[in-house]
Amino acid sequence: MANILIAYSTTDGHTLEICQRIQQTIKSPHQVTLLPIADCSANDLPSFDTIVIGASIRYGKHQPRVTAFVNQNAHILDSKANAFFSVNVVARKPEKNTPATNPYLQRFLKQILWKPKHLAVFAGKLNYPSYRFIDRIMIRMIMWITHGPTDTNKVYEFTDWKQV
């Protein structure tokens, strides 16, 4: 039986949904703990056999706490079976939906000390109606520039759940 940690950083909740799906697919008898990165303690990490970290992108960057967490705990993470995945809307494009071709993941990997053993990129979700006014306008402008959906009355989910 493996003791698995799935730690996550989410902006609008979609990364948590993906983590919950991963948690559901891991079969018994494994023990899976799901925690926000903010609640993960370096003292607790050694008790896990496997550590999976999922992080969302907003305005082209992972949250600073993700970079800080993996850099502060790189030696522990490297000593375990581990994986990292990034959730971002640019991954909706076939030419940017792999670890090797996703610019946000590639930039993140250059900023961290940890070398994840397994990597993944999942396309995210646009939930225009839930965004604050300024975020709705900024994200709409980014989508217009990148030829994405711009109807701010709709929700667009790009996640390939089979890939997850």
Buried (B, 14 or more C-beta within 10 A) or exposed (E): EEEBBBBBBBBBEBBBBBBEEBBEEBEEEEEBBBBBBEEBEEEEBEEBEBBBBBBBBBEEBBBEBBBEBBEEBBEBBEEBEBBBBBBBBBBBBEEBBEBEBBEBBEEBBEEBEBEBEEBBBBBBBBBBEEBEEEBBEBBBEBBEEEEBBBEBEEEBBBBEEEEB
